[in-house]
Amino acid sequence: MGTVAEPAVRRGPRARRAACAALALAVVLAGCGGPNRPGGSEDAPGGLAAFYDQEIAWSDCGDGFECGAFEVPLDYADPGGERLDIAVRRLPAASGDPLGSLVVNPGGPGGSGFDYAAMAPSAVSADVRDRFDVVGFDPRGVGRSSPITCLEPAAMDDFLGVDYLSRDGDSDPAELTAAGVAELVDTNRAFVAGCRERAGELMRHLGTANVARDMDVLRAALGDHRLTYLGKSYGTYLGAHYADLFPDRVRALVLDGAMDPSLDVVDLGVQQAQGSETALRAFTAHCLDLPDCPLGGSGDSVESGIDRIEDMLDTAGRRPLRNGLDNGLEARRSWLELGVLSALYSESYWPRLSTALADAFDGDGTGLLRLAGDLYNRDDPRHYANYTSALVAVNCSDRPAPRAVDAYTDAVADAEDASPVFGAGLTWGALTCAYWPQDAVADPEPLDAPGAAPILVVGTTRDNATPYAWAEALAGDLDSGVLLTREGDGHTAYLRGDPCVDTAVDTYLLRADPPADGTVCPE
């Protein structure tokens, strides 16, 4: 399977809190350091003043939103060279008297911030929308911003759904063979070759450090002296990069569902598999307490319920289940596994997962295929959103990856022990990066953001996509990191029905006043 996704829109030293001097009320509401406007080119890095001096020509794009675009250099080392257009959308502050802009990013990588801004009424509280313009942009290579596309839809189906396990008739267990490894290698090489052919030089400039630089150009174009930001999942990695590059321009950054910057792509997949296994166990335990649970009854164990899922997936690997969708997919293990994974991002999807599993046990994989389509934005049989291409390109640009296939084989063995359902798929998903151009991969550096204002890192204890340990790691790495913990299920925490989390985040965004480091919001 390809690099793991998340639904595009669903979806060290301990922190030190900076103290602010007593200020007038209006200044306190704007955050320590005074009002957040204006920005401009006075703080532009060398050679970039023309970009920082831009003014966005906003136009009405319906339902109270305004849309526009701004320009950034393809290569920040060559600001006089090729330029990229970055699409941006905003919802003006309801009060008409904004403190500044709140830039939002839904994650991915590959998620559309432009589309996420359109969800502002459900993604940002009314109190924050009252005082901030909510602004989202499509990062370079994504959606409306010079999108990267690496494969035709049929080839993308093969990339995401490659079934590399060999079975001899109905015998168990399925085994990885030399032919299976060769198929994985061929499929992943083909993806990278497609990126080279279709994207050219763009594929070498999609790393998150470049997106963070784009976001600082946006900050200046919005007229904000410092950045106020809400990033979820991969958006936390973007926020951490921004803080590390521009620590003096941080006002308030909420990093919700945190990524761990220290991991390579293989470790990322292994640990995500472990987090997904934890989430699957939570779903299974919940299901077993309900009437008509397809995994068993209240007297059955979580292990037996998960074994039933594993048996169904393995059966589908030998004989595809029925597919009631007109999309040409075979309902084999790879796609069905992605369907289960997709539903673990939010408790709100658990009823759909129960129904889909019940159907799958009866031989019908349609429900799980629908969930898998949600995960990778497979809109119809003839089209993919560019989300998957951007997801893989950014992941492979951001983190080092082993170049030897044996490293992945060894990692899969460990991952399967920790997560029998997801371990192999999520670990093999990193193999694409073994063939990414080496000169396009960022050198790993600590993201500690020395001198930045307090940065709020939020983690959920049973988050499947970004395990809680990643939030602990990121809060510890950032010199001014403050950790807020939500005990519970699902991916990310803000506006998921926990008043403790929502109040803490809103207070921080409005006043740049974080909760005490280590605050826990219990279930």
KOLMIMI-33081 format. One record per residue: residue in one letter; x, y, z of N, C-alpha, C, O in turn. Coordinates in steps of 0.1 Angstrom, whole numbers, plus 2048, in hexadecimal, padded with zeros to 3 digits. Example, Ala and Ser with C-alpha at 12.3 -4.5 7.8 and 13.67 -1.06 7.14 Angstrom:
a8847C784E87B7D384E8847DF84E88E7DF855;s8807EA8478897F584788180084F88680B850;
***
This chain:
m8087F480080080080080980C80081480C804;g8038187FC80A8247FC80B82A80A806824813;t81283580B81483C81780783E81E7FD842817;v80683C82B7F983E8327F484C8317FB856832;a7E784D8307E085A8307D885C83C7D7854845;e7D386883D7C886B8467BD87183F7C0877834;p7B18718447A687883C7AA88683A7AE88D843;a7A988B82E7AE89882A7A78A38327AE8AD836;v79B8A38347938AC83D7898A384477F89F83E;r78B8A18507818998577788A286076F89D867;r79D88B8487A58908517B988985C7BE890864;g87B8A29008868AC9028848B590E87F8B1919;p8878C190C8858CA9178768CC91886F8CF90E;r8718CC9258638CE9278608DD9248688E6925;a8538DF92184F8EC91C8508F79278508F4933;r85390392285490E92B84A91892684991C91B;r84291D93083892792C83E93592E844939938;a83C93D92384194B92483795392B82B95292A;a83D95C93383496693B83397393383C97792D;c82797993582598692E82399093981E98E944;a82899C9368269A793F8179AB93F8109A8936;a8139B294A8059B694A8029C193F80A9CA93E;l7F89BE9377F59C792C7E69CB92D7DE9C5934;a7E39D59257D59D99247CD9CE91D7D39C5916;l7C09CD9207B89C291C7B89C090D7BA9B4909;a7B89CA9057B89C88F67C59C18F27C59B98E9;v7D09C58F97DD9BF8F57DD9B08FA7E39A88F2;v7D89AD9057D899F90A7D09979017D498B8FE;l7C599C8FC7BD9948F27C49918E67C29868DF;a7CD99A8E27D59988D67E198E8D87E798A8CE;g7E398B8E57EF9828E87FA98A8EC7FC9968E9;c8039848F480F98A8F98179908EE81A98A8E4;g81B99D8EF8229A38E581B9AE8DD8209B48D4;g80E9AF8E08069BA8DA7FE9B58CE7FE9A98CB;p7F79BF8C77EE9BB8BC7F69B48B18029B68B0;n7EF9AC8AA7F69A38A07F79A98937FC9A288A;r7F49B58907F59BB8837FD9C88847FD9CE88E;p8039CD8798039C786C8109BF86A8199BF872;g8109B785F81C9AF85B8239B78508239C4850;g8289B084682F9B783B83C9B28388409A783D;s8449B98308519B482C85D9B98358689B6831;e85A9BF8408659C484886D9B884E8789BA851;d8669AD84F86D9A185487099684A87298B84D;a87099A83D87199183288098C831889994832;p88297F83089097A82D89598082088E985818;g8A297F81F8A99858148A49818068A2975804;g8A198A7FE89D9877F088E9847EF8899817E4;l8869857FA8789817FA86F98C7FC86398A7FE;a8749997FC86B9A480085F9A57F68549A87FB;a8619A27EA8569A37E084B9997E483F99C7E2;f84E98E7E98449847ED83D9897FA8319887FB;y84598E80383F99281083799F80E82E9A1817;d8399A68048319B38028249B07FA81C9B97F8;q8219A47F78159A17F08089A47F88089A4804;e7FE9A97F07F19AA7F67E79A17EF7E79A17E2;i7E09997F67D798F7EF7CB9967EA7C499E7F2;a7C79947DE7BB99A7D87AF9917DB7AD9877D4;w7A89947E679D98B7EA79198D7E178E9997DD;s78A9837DE77D9847D777397B7DE7769717E4;d76697E7DD75C9777E475B9697DD75A9687D1;c75B95E7E57599517DF74E9497E674E93D7E6;g7449517EB73894B7F07379487FF742945805;d72B94880472994481273194C81C735947827;g73495981973C96182274B960821752966829;f75095781875E95581776495D80C75D962803;e77196080D77996780378495E7FF78A957807;c78895F7F27929567EC79C95F7E579996A7E0;g7A995A7E47B39617DD7BF9587DB7BE94C7DC;a7CA95E7D87D79567D67E395F7D97E296B7D9;f7EE9597DC7FA9607DD8059587D780494C7D4;e81195E7D481C9587CD8279557D782A95C7E0;v82E9497D483A9467DC8449407D284093C7C7;p8519417D585B93B7CC85B92C7CD8599267D7;l85C9257C185D9177C18699137CA8689097D2;d87491A7C88819177D08859237D788892D7D1;y8859227E488892E7EC8979327EB89B93D7EE;a89F9297E68AD92C7E38AE9347D68B99397D3;d8A39357CE8A493C7C28979447C088E9417B8;p89594E7C98889567C988595D7BC8799617BA;g88F95E7B388C9657A688795B79C88595F790;g88794E79F88394479687494179586C94B797;e87093579286293179085A93479D85F9337A8;r84E93879B84593B7A68399317A683592C79B;l83392F7B28279277B381C9307B881E9397C0;d81092D7B48049347B97FE92B7C47FC91F7C3;i7FB9327D07F592B7DB7E79307DE7E593C7DF;a7DE9277DD7D092B7DF7CC92C7EE7D19247F6;v7C49367F17C19397FF7B293E8007AD9447F7;r7AC93A80B79E93D80E79D94281D7A493D825;r79594C81F79395182D78495483077C957827;l78195283C77495684277796284B77D960856;p77396E84777597A85077097885E765972860;a77697E86777297E87576498387776098D871;a75C97C87F74E98088074C98E886742995884;s75599188F75499E8967579AA88D7549B5890;g75E9A88827629B387976E9BA87F7729C4879;d7739B588A77F9BC8907899B189478B9AF8A0;p78F9AB88A79899F88E7A49A38957AA9AD893;l7A899989E7B699A8A47C099789A7CC99B89B;g7BD99088F7C698B8857C097F87E7B497E87D;s7C99778787C496C8707C895F8787D395E87E;l7BF9558777C294887C7C493F8707BA93C869;v7D093B86D7D39328627D19248667D5920871;v7CA91C85E7C790E8617CC9048577CD90784B;n7CF8F885C7D48ED8537CE8E08587D08DD864;p7C78D88507C08CC8557C98C08567C58B685B;g7D58C08507DE8B48507E08AE8437DF8B5839;g7E38A28437E789A8377F48938387F488883F;p7FF8988338008A382A7F88A181D7F6896819;g7F38AC8177EB8AB80B7DD8B080E7D58B1804;g7D98B381A7CC8B881D7CB8C68197D48CE819;s7BF8CA8147BC8D880F7B88E181B7AE8E0820;g7C18EB81E7BE8F58277B38FE8217AB904829;f7B39008147A990880D79B90381079290A814;d79A8F580F78D8EF81278A8EF82177F8F0825;y7948ED8297938ED83878E8FA83D7868FB846;a79290583778D91283B77E91383977791A841;a77990D82F76B90D82C763906837757908838;m76A8FE83F7648F684A7658FE8577638F9862;a76990B85776C91286376191286D764911879;p75491286974991287374A90687C745906887;s74F8FA8777508EE87F75E8EB8847608E388D;a7688F287E7768EF88177C8F988B7868F6891;v77590588D77A90F89676F91489E764916898;s7709178AB76591B8B37609298AF7679308A9;a75492B8B374E9388B07559448B775794E8B1;d75B9428C376294C8CA76F9508C277295C8C1;v7769468BD7829498B577E94F8A77859588A3;r77494A8A176F94F89476B95E89576C96688C;d7669618A176296F8A376D9798A376C98489E;r7799758A778597E8A879097C89E79998489D;f78F97189679996E88C79396B87F78996587E;d79A97087479896B86779D95D8667A995B86A;v79595486279A94686179E944852797946849;v7AB9408517B29408447B89328417BE92C84A;g7B592C8367BB91F8327C19208247BB92781B;f7CC91A8227D291A8157D690B8117D8903819;d7D69098047DB8FC7FF7EA8FD7FE7EF9057F6;p7F18F48057FF8F58048048F27F67FD8EB7EE;r8108F67F38168F37E68158E47E28178DC7EB;g8108E27D680F8D47D28018CE7D57FF8C27D1;v7F88D57DC7EC8D07E07E08D77DA7E08E47D9;g7D68D07D67C98D67D27CA8E07C87CC8DD7BC;r7C88ED7CB7C88F87C27D58FF7C17D79097BA;s7E08FA7C87ED9017C97F78F97C17FF8F17C8;s7F88FA7B48028F37AC8028E47B080C8DF7B4;p7F78DD7AE7F68CF7B47FF8C57AD8018C67A0;i8048BC7B480C8B17AF8038A57AD7FB8A17B6;t80489E7A17FD89279E80788879980E88B78F;c80887C79F81387379B80E86779281686278A;l8018637947FC85778D7EE85A7877E686178D;e7EB85277D7DD8527787D584A7827DB84278A;p7C884B7837C084478D7C283578E7C3830798;a7C282E7827C48207837D181C7897D2812791;a7DC8237867E982178B7E982479A7F081D7A2;m7E282F79E7E18327AC7D98277B47DD8247BF;d7CF8217AE7C98167B47D280A7B77D28047C2;d7DB8087AD7E57FD7AF7EF8017BA7F37F87C2;f7F380D7BB7FC8127C57F78107D37FE80C7DC;l7EA8157D57E48147E27E08067E67E08037F2;g7DC7FE7DC7D67F17DF7DF7E57DC7DA7DA7DA;v7EC7E77DA7F57DC7D67F47D17E17F57D37ED;d7F27C57DC7F17B97E57FD7B07E37FE7A97D9;y8067B27EC8147AC7EA81679F7F18207997F1;l80B79A7F880C78D7FF8097827F77FF7827EF;s8107777F780E76B7EF8067617F780A75E803;r7FC75B7F17F57507F87F47447EF7F27457E3;d7F67387F57F572C7EE7E77267F07E571F7FA;g7DE7287E77D17247E97CA72A7F57CA7377F6;d7C57227FE7BE72880A7C77268167C2728821;s7D47248147DD7228207DF72F8277DF73A821;d7E272E8347E573983D7F37368437F772A844;p7FB7408477F874E8447FD75383680474C830;a7F875F8337FE76582680D76882981176B834;e81476781E82376882082877381682377480B;l83277A81A83978381284477C80A84C775810;t84477D7FD84D7767F58567807ED85378C7ED;a86077A7E68697837DE86078A7D38637957D0;a8567827CE84E7887C48457947C984379E7C3;g8417927D683979C7DC8417A97DE83D7B47DC;v84E7A77E38577B37E58597B97D885A7C67D7;a85C7B27CD85E7B77C08527C07BB8547CA7B5;e8467BB7BE83A7C37BA8397D07C28367DA7BC;l83D7CF7CF83D7DC7D78477E67D18447F17D0;v8537E17CE85E7E97C88597EF7BB85B7FB7B9;d8547E77B284F7EC7A58447F77A78458017A0;t83B7F47B08307FE7B183480B7B78308167B2;n83D80B7C08428177C684C81F7BD84C82B7BD;r8548177B685D81E7AC8548257A285783079D;a84981F79E84082579383A83179883883B791;f8378327A583183E7AB83B84A7AA8388557A5;v8488477AE8528527AE85585679F85786179C;a85584C79685784F78884C85878384F86177B;g84085578783585E78383686C788832875781;c83B86D79483D87B79A84888279184688E78E;r85287B78E85D88278685788677885A891774;e84F87E77284A88176584088C76584089575C;r83788C76F82C89576F82F8A27778298AD773;a8378A27818398AD78A8478B47878488C078A;g8518AD78285E8B37808648B978C8658B3796;e8688C678B86F8CD7958678CF7A286C8D07AD;l85A8D07A08518D27AB8538C77B68528CB7C2;m8558BB7B28568B07BC8628B27C68638AC7D0;r86B8BA7C28778BD7CA8768C87D487F8CB7DB;h86A8CF7D48688DA7DC85B8DA7E48548E47E6;l8578CE7E884A8CC7EF84B8CA7FE8418C8804;g8578CA8038598C88118538D281A8508DD816;t8508CE8268498D68308508E383384A8ED836;a85E8E38338658EF8368618FA82B86090682F;n85F8F681F85B90081584D90581784A910815;v8448FC81B83690081E83690982A82E91382A;a83F90783483F91083F84491E83B83F928840;r84D91F83285292C82C84693282484493E825;d83E92A81D83393081682993582082394081E;m82792F82C81E93483682394183C81A949840;d83094383D83495084283195B83782E96683B;v83395882A82F96182082096582281C970821;l81895B82480995D8268079668327FF96F832;r80E96383D80C96B84980E97A84680798284A;a81997D83F81C98B83B81299083280D99C834;a80D98882880398D81F7F69908267EE998822;l7F39898317E798B8397E89978427DE99B848;g7F499C8437F69A884C7F89A585A7F69AD863;d7FC99885E7FE99486C80D99586F815990868;h81099B87B81D99C87F82298E88482E98B882;r81998688A81D97988F81296F88B806973889;l81596288B80C95888680495289180994F89C;t7F795188F7ED9498977E993E88E7E5940883;y7E99328937E892688B7E291A8927E491889E;l7D991388A7D490688F7D78FC8857D28FC87A;g7E08F28897E48E78807E08DA8867E38D8892;k7DA8D187E7D78C48837DF8B987B7E18BA86F;s7E38AF8837EA8A487D7F78A88768008AE87C;y7F88A68698048AB8628058BA8638108BF863;g7FA8C18657FB8CF8688038D38748088DE875;t8058CA87D80D8CC88981C8CC8858248D488A;y81F8C487B82D8C48768308D186E83B8D6870;l8268D58678288E286082A8EE86A8328F6869;g8218ED8758238F887F8308F7886836902889;a8358EB8898428EA89084D8EF8878568F688C;h84C8EC87A8568F2870856901870860908870;y84A90687084891587084F91B87C85792487B;a84C91588885191B89486091A89486792389A;d86690F88F87490E88F87B91788588691C888;l87591A87A87A92487087893287488093B872;f86D93587B86994387E86494488C85994888F;p86D9418968689418A486394E8A985A94F8B1;d8699598A48649668A885796B8A28529758A6;r85296389984596689383A95E89782F95E891;v83C9568A283194E8A88299568B282F95C8BC;r81C9578B081395C8BA80D9518C280E9508CE;a8059488BB7FF93C8C27FD9318B77F69338AD;l8039268BA80291A8B17FC90F8B880190A8C3;v7F190A8B37EA8FE8B97EE8F28B07EB8F28A4;l7F58E88B57FA8DC8AE7F28D08B37F68CB8BD;d7E78CC8AC7DE8C38B17DF8B58AA7DC8B589E;g7E28AB8B17E489E8AB7F289D8A57F489C899;a7FC89E8AE80A8A28AA8118978A381088B8A7;m81A89B89A82489389483189489C83489E8A2;d83888989B8468888A185088B89785288388E;p85789789786089A88D86D89288C874892882;s86F88A89687C88289787C87589088686F88E;l87087188B86F86388587286387686E86D86F;d87885887187985786386C85085E86384D866;v86A84F85185D84B84C85A83C85084E839851;v86483485286182685685C826864852820867;d86382C86D85E82D87B85083487C848830885;l84E83D87484184487383683A87082C83A877;g83883186682E82786382C81D86E821819871;v83781887483780E87F82F81488A82680D890;q83282088E82B82689A81D8298978148288A0;q81A82D88B80C8308878048238887F882288B;a80A81888480480B8848008078937F5802896;q80980A89C8078088AA7FB8108AF7F380B8B6;g7FB81D8AB7F08258AF7E38218A97D88228B0;s7E381C89D7D78178977D280A89E7C680889F;e7DB8028A27D77F68A97D07FA8B77C77F38BA;t7D68048BD7D08088CA7C180D8C77B880A8CF;a7C08158BC7B381A8B97A980F8B579D80F8B8;l7AE8058AE7A67F98AA7A17F28B77957ED8B7;r7AA7F08C07A67EA8CD79B7F28D47917EC8D9;a79C7FF8D47928078DA7848068D377A8058D9;f7858068C67788048BE7727F68C17667F58C3;t77B7EC8C17767DE8C376F7DD8D17657D78D2;a7767E38DB7707E28E97637E98E97597E48F0;h7627F58E37557FC8E274A7F48DB73F7F38E0;c74E7EE8D07457E68C873F7DA8D07337D78D0;l7487D38D77447C78DE7397CA8E97327C18EE;d7397D78EE72F7DA8F87217DE8F27187E18F9;l7207DE8E57147E28DE70C7D58D97137CB8D6;p6FF7D68D86F87CB8D26FB7CA8C36FD7D48BD;d6FB7BE8BE6FD7BB8B070B7C08AB70C7C389F;c7157BF8B47227C28AF7277B78A67277AB8AA;p72C7BA89A7317B089173D7A889674179E890;l7447AE8A07507A88A574E79E8B07577988B5;g74179D8B573F7948C073679A8CA72F7A58C7;g7357958D672D79A8E173479E8ED74179E8ED;s72D7A28F77347A890373D79E90A7467A2912;g73A79190874378790E74F78490775877C90B;d7517898FB75C7868F27687908F576679B8FB;s77478C8F27807948F478279E8E977E79B8DD;v78A7A88EC78E7B18E17977AA8D77967AC8CB;e79F7A18DC7A87998D37A07918C97A47908BE;s79578A8CE78E7828C578778B8BA7857868AF;g7827978BE77C7A08B47867A48AA7827A489E;i7927A78AE79C7AC8A47A07A089B7A37A188F;d7A17948A17A478889979978688E79D782883;r78D78989178378888778579287B78378E86F;i78979E87E78D7A78747987A286C7987A385F;e7A379E8737AF79986C7AB78D8637B078C858;d7A378486779F77885F79777D85279A778848;m78F78785478778C84879179283E790790832;l79A79A8437A47A183A7AD7968337AF798827;d7B178C83A7B97828347B177A82A7B677681F;t7A477782C79C77082379A77981679B77480B;a79978681879778F80C7A478F8047A47927F8;g7B078D80B7BC78C8037BD7807FA7C37817EF;r7B57757FD7B576A7F47AA76B7EA7AB7677DE;r79E76F7EF7927707E678C77E7E97867807F4;p78C7877DF7867947E17787947E577078B7E1;l77379D7EE76579E7F275E7A57E77647AA7DD;r7517A57E87487AC7DE74B7BB7DF74E7C07EA;n74A7C27D474B7D07D373F7D67CC73D7D47C0;g7367DD7D372A7E37CD72C7F07C77237F77C3;l7397F57C773C8027C17418007B37477F77B0;d73D80A7AB74280A79D75081179C75181B796;n75A80B7A27678127A277280979E77E80D79E;g76F7FD79A77A7F47957837EE79F78D7E779B;l7817F17AC78A7EB7B67867DD7B977B7D97BA;e7917D57BD78E7C87C378F7CA7D27987D07D7;a7857C47D97847C67E778D7BC7EE7897B37F5;r79A7BE7EC7A47B67F27A97BC7FF7A57C7803;r7B27B58067B77B98137BB7C88147B77CF81C;s7C47CC80A7CA7D980B7BF7E480C7C07ED815;w7B67E48037AB7EE8037A27ED80F79E7F7815;l79F7E18137967DF81F79D7E382C7977E9835;e7AA7E082D7B27E58387B27F48397B17FA844;l7B37FB82E7B380982E7A580E8327A4819839;g79A80782F78D80B83478C80A843786813849;v7918008497917FF85779980A85D795811867;l7A580D8587AD81785D7A682585C7A782D866;s7A082785179983484F78F83785A78E84285F;a78782D85E77D82F86878283287677A83687F;l78F82F87979483188679983F88979D842894;y79784887F79B85688179185D88A795868890;s78585888B77B85F89377185589876C84C891;e76D8578A576284F8AA7558508A274D8478A2;s75385B89C74785D89474685388973B851883;y75184D88475184487A74F83587F74E82C877;w74F83388C74E82689174181E88D742813889;p73682588D72A81E88872B81987A72680E876;r73182287173381E86373C81286273A80985A;l74781286B75080686A7497FA86F74B7EF869;s7417FA87973A7EE87E7317E98737317DC870;t72A7F186C7217ED86172A7E78557267DC850;a7347EE85273D7E98477437DC84A7457D3842;l7477DA85774D7CD85B7437C285A7467B7856;a7377C585F72C7BB85E72A7B68507297AA84D;d72A7C08477287BC8387347B48337327AB82C;a7407B883874C7B183374C7A383875079A830;f7487A084474779384973D78A84173E77E840;d73479183A72A78A83172F78A82372778781A;g73B78F82074178E81374079B80B74379A7FF;d73B7A68117397B28097437BD80E7417C181A;g74C7C18067567CB80A7537D980775B7E2808;t7477DC8027437E97FD7457F480874B7FE805;g7417F28147417FC81E7507FF82275380B824;l7587F58237667F882676D7FF81A77680781C;l7697FC80E76F80380276B81180277381A7FF;r75F81480675B82280776382A81276883580F;l76682381D76E82A82777C82C822782836825;a78182281B78F82481578F82F80B79983780B;g78583180478483C7FA78484A80278A8537FD;d77E84A80D77E85681678D85A81979086581A;l79484F81C7A28528217AB8588177B386081A;y7A985480A7B28588007AB8617F57B18637EB;n79F8677F97998707F079786A7E27998717D8;r79385E7E17908587D478285B7D17788547D4;d7808667C977386C7C776A8637BE75E8617C1;d76F85D7B47688557AB77284C7A377E84E7A4;p76D84279B77683979577F83F78B78A839787;r77D84C78778585277D78E85D78279586477B;h78E85F78F79486B7957998697A37928637AB;y7A586E7A67AA86F7B37AC87E7B67B18857AD;a7A98837C27AE8907C57BE88E7C67C38837C7;n7C58997C67D48987C57D98957D37E68957D5;y7D08937DD7D58917EB7DF8877EC7E98897F3;t7DD87B7E67E78707E87F58737E37FF8707E9;s7F58797D780287D7D18098877DA8158857DD;a8028917DF80889A7E880D8947F58178977FB;l80488B7FB80788480781587D80681D87F80F;v8178757FC82386D7FA82F8777F88398757FD;a82D8817EF8388897EB83D8917F78498937F9;v83489680083889E80B83F89581684989881B;n83988981883F88082284D87C81E85687B826;c84F87981185C87480D86688080C87287D80D;s86188C80B86A89880A86E89C8188798A281A;d86689882286889E83087189583987889B841;r87288883687887F84088287683987F87182E;p88D87283F89586883988F85B838886858840;a89385382F88E84582D89983C8298A283F822;p89982F82E8A382582A8A282381B897824815;r8AD8208158AD81E8078AD80F8038AB80B7F8;a8B080780D8B07F880B8A37F280F89D7F5819;v89E7E98068917E38088917DA8158877D981C;d89D7D481889E7CC82489A7D38318957CD83A;a89C7E08318997E883D88A7E883F8857E884B;y8827E88348747E883586F7DA8398657D9841;t8757D08348717C28378737C084686B7BA84D;d87E7C484B8817C385A8777CA8628737C586D;a8747D685E86B7DF86685D7D98668567DA870;v8597D385B84B7CD85A84A7C286483F7C186B;a8547BA8668537AF8708507B587E8487AF885;d8577BF8828547C688F8467CC88F83F7CB899;a8437D28848367D988482A7CF8858207D288C;e82B7C487F8217BA87F81F7B488D8147B0891;d82A7B38958287AF8A38207B98AB8187B58B3;a8237C68A881C7D18B080D7D38AB8047D78B2;s80B7D189E7FE7D38987FC7C988D7FF7CB881;p7F67BD8907F47B38867EB7B887A7EC7B386F;v7E27C187D7D87C58727DF7CF8697DE7CE85D;f7E67D986F7EB7E58677FA7E58657FF7ED85D;g8017DD86C8107DF86D8177DE85F81E7E785C;a8147D485881B7D284B8177DD8418207E383B;g80A7E08408067EA83680B7F78388107FE82F;l80B7FC84580F80984881F80A847824815844;t82680084A8348008498397FF83A841807836;w8337F68328367F682483280381D838806813;g82980A82382581781D83082181B82F82B814;a83B81F82384682982285082681785982E815;l84E81A81085881680685A8207FB8648217F5;t84F8277F78508317ED85C83A7EF86383E7E6;c85E83E7FC8698487FF8778427FC88084A7FC;a8788357FB88582F7F888A8347EA8968337E7;y8818387E288483B7D488284A7D188484F7C6;w87F8527DB87E8607D988B8677D78958627DD;p88C8717CE89A8777CC8A087B7D989B8837E1;q8AC8767DB8B38797E78B58887EA8B588D7F5;d8B888F7DF8BA89E7E08AE8A67E38AE8B27E6;a8A289F7E38968A67E68918A37F58878A87F9;v89989B7FC89589780A89C8A18148A88A3813;a8958A681D89A8AF8278A48A88318A189C834;d8AE8AF8358B78A98408AF8AB84D8AA8B6850;p8AF8A08558A88A18628AE8AB86B8BA8AA86D;e8A68B38718AB8BD87B8A18BE8868958BC884;p8A68C089289C8C289D8948CE89B8998D9897;l8878CD89F87E8D989E87B8DD8AC8728D98B2;d8848E68B18828EA8BF87E8F98C08798FD8CB;a87E9018B687890E8B687D9178C187591C8C9;p88A9188C388F9208CF88A92F8CE88B9358C4;g8859348D98809428DA8729448D686D94F8D7;a86B9398D185D93B8CD85493D8D98579388E4;a8499448D883F9458E28399378E583B92E8DD;p8329358F082D9288F38249228E881C9298E2;i8279158E582090E8DA8189028E081E8FA8E8;l80B9018DD8038F88E38028EB8DB7FE8EB8D0;v8068E08E18068D38DA7FB8CA8E17FB8C98ED;v7F28C58D97E68BE8DE7E78AF8D97E98AD8CD;g7E68A68E37E68988DF7DA8908E57D68938F0;t7D58868DE7CA87E8E27D08708E57D886A8DD;t7CC86A8F07D385E8F57D18528EC7DA8498EC;r7C68518E57C48458DD7C284A8CE7B98458C7;d7CA8538CA7CA8588BC7D084D8B37DC8498B6;n7C98498A97CE83F8A07D98448977E283D894;a7D78508927E08558877ED85C88C7F785A886;t7EC8638977F786989D7F88658AC7F286B8B4;p7FF85A8AF7FF8558BD80285F8C780A8688C4;y7FD85E8D37FE8688DD80D86A8E08118758E4;a8158608DF8248628E282A86C8D98348738DD;w82486E8CD8298788C48278868C982F88F8C8;a81B8888D08198968D68228988E18278A38E3;e82588E8E982F88F8F483C8938EE84389C8F4;a84088C8E384D88F8DE84E89D8D88588A48DA;l8448A18D18458AF8CB8458BA8D584C8C38D4;a83C8B88DF83C8C28EA8498C38F184E8CD8F6;g8508B78F285D8B78F98688BD8F08718C38F5;d8678BB8E38718C08DA8708D08D987B8D68D9;l8658D58D98638E48D78678EA8E48628E78EF;d8708F48E48748FB8F08699018F8869901904;s85F9068F185390C8F88479048F783C9098F8;g8488F68F483D8EE8F38358EC8FF83B8EA90A;v8288EC8FE81E8EA90A8158DE90680E8DF8FB;l8158D490E80D8C890A7FF8C89117FE8CA91D;l7F58C79097E78C590D7E28B79097E38B48FD;t7DD8AF9127DA8A190F7CB8A09107C48A491A;r7C58999067B78959067B78869077BC87F8FF;e7B18819127AF8739137A386F90B79787390D;g7A58669017998618F979E85B8EC7AA8588EA;d79485A8E37968538D679585D8CB7908688CC;g79A8598BF7998618B37A58698B17AE86B8B9;h7A686F8A57B18778A07AF8858A27A588B89D;t7B888C8AA7B789A8AE7AD89C8B97A58938BC;a7AD8A88BE7A68AB8CB79C8B78CA7928B78D0;y7A08C18C47998CE8C478B8CD8BD78A8C78B2;l7818D28C47738D28BF76F8C38BC7688C18B2;r7728BA8C576D8AC8C47648A98D076389E8D4;g75F8B48D67558B18E175B8B28EF7548AE8F8;d7678B68F076D8B78FE76F8C59027788CC8FD;p7668CA90B7678D990E7748DD9147788E8913;c77B8D391B7888D69217928DA9177998E4918;v7928D290C79C8D59017988E18FA7A08EA8F8;d78B8E38F77878EE8EF7898FC8F678D9058F0;t7878FC90378990890B79890C90B79B91790A;a7A090190D7AE90490E7B49099017BC913901;v7AF9038F67B49088E87AF9158E57B691E8E0;d7A29188E879D9258E57A39308ED7A793B8E8;t7A692E8FA7AC9389027BA93B8FD7BF9468FC;y7C19308F97CF9328F37CE93A8E67D69438E4;l7C59378DD7C493E8D07C194C8D27C69558CC;l7B794F8DB7B395D8DD7BC9658E57BE9718E3;r7C39608EF7CB9678F87DA9648F87E29698FF;a7DE95A8F07EB9548F07EF9508FE7FB951902;d7E694A9057E89469137E59379147DA933914;p7F092F9147EE9209137EA91B9217ED92192B;p7E490F9217E290892E7F09049347FA90592E;a7EF8FF9407FB8FA9478008EE93F7F98E693B;d80D8EE93E8148E29378108D593E8108D594A;g80B8CB9378088BE93D7F98BE9407F58B4946;t7F18C893D7E28C79407DC8BB9397DF8B892D;v7D48B49407CD8A893B7BE8AB93C7B88AF946;c7B78A89307A88A99307A389A9307A4893926;p79E89693C79A88893D78D88593578688E931;e78B87893377F87392C773876934767873930;
***
